[in-house]
Amino acid sequence: MFGKTIKLFLIDGEPSGRMTCELSNWTGKAYKIPRIKVKECGDRSELKNPGVYLLFGKQEDGKSLVYIGEAEDVFKRLGQQLNQKDFWNEAIVFISKDENLNKAHIKYLENRLFETATTLNRYAVNNGTIPTRPSISEPDQAEMEVFIKNIKILTNTLGHKVFEEKRQIYSVEDQKEKIFHIKAARGADASGEPTSDGFVIFEDSRVAASEVNSIPNYVHKLRNGLKKEGVIQIEDGDYIVKEDYLATSPSSAAALVMGRSANGLIEWKLQDGMTLKDYESTD
């Protein structure tokens, strides 16, 4: 299978300004627009067509935030969002170069992107209501699913992993060689894997039911926050991770699991006992 060629164009001649992004053999097109550049996009006729858009910002606690919307005139809607929402500092817009997206198509895209972002839970989703999914023909649905696949690729390319799985997908044969484990005091029994973003603790892992007195304050706050959010729940006395959780580093993940300060490079081990440190050192 041949890979896709991605074409980036800097509209303002600088990486912090507006840019377009396209994939080979695809009729879609992405625009990345800083909030402060929205008003300058009035001369971009493509942006006055139907499309979907993503607004990106941060919550007060630092977690990434996204709003997913659709509009029959994307440029006009972005102008409205300048007044209605102040959390965002960047937008990514997706339109069709051959203008074949209609209202039903963009509503379908909005719903499916919302569904994916909510399920993956990498970013907090700012939408107040669940977008409705219209009924479209089977051929149109298949075409929109291809559109969504390419939206995911370009959104990632443009710096946002809102639609990317937290964990890698390994075959059963690979798991013994690539999945790491911690089994320790106070009920800790977890599995996970290193990724390009940090370390993923897998769903159904058990974390320590209690913490040592010397636990770092950031780990204590993190554990309490995840309990309040429902990411960690009590079941029959065990503290269970209810969804894949992406920690910032192997050590942060190990400390969260063990309820104490921990060196993740040593604590995370393969089934054969090899530490993550040794694993990363092997050729």
Secondary structure, DSSP 8 states (H G I E B T S, - for coil): -----EEEEETTSSTTS-EEEEETT-SEEEEEEEGGGGGGGGG-GGGGS-EEEEEEEE-TTS-EEEEEEEESSHHHHHHHHHHH--SEEEEEEEEETT----HHHHHHHHHHHHHHHHHH-SSEE--SS--------HHHHHHHHHHHHHHHHHHHHTT--TTS-SS----HHHHHHH-EEEE-GGG-EEEEEEETTEEEE-TT-EE-SS--TT--HHHHHHHHHHHHHTSEEEETTEEEE-S-EEESSHHHHHHHHHTS---HHHH-B-TTS-BHHHHHH--
